Amino acid sequence: MQTMQRVKVGVVGLAAVLLMIGLAATLFSIVNRERPGMAIGAPKPDVAANLASANAAAPENATSAPPLVQLGVAPDAAPSASAKK
């Protein structure tokens, strides 16, 4: 008698766990199908892609000076043509 009760409780528990797993899988599939909304101020992928491609292109009048020298933050280590004269 006690063995049958344990079997019933085990089967009911197993069925409950399987039901919860099925419900969770259904909810996750519904959530994943929805289109994500754009929040105000959120980054836009197409704009970010355009910025990245613009930054990757080399400027036409690029100099060989390091970037900090171009900004005037660090002194130029190489002597300039005017300093040689």
MOVENUR-V470475 format. One record per helix or strand of 3 or more residues. SS is the DSSP state (2 for helix, 1 for strand). FROM is the first residue (numbers start at 1). TO is the last residue. If there is no record, write none. Layout:
BEGIN
[[SS & FROM & TO] [SS & FROM & TO]]
END
This chain:
BEGIN
[[2 & 2 & 33] [2 & 45 & 56] [2 & 67 & 71] [2 & 81 & 84]]
END
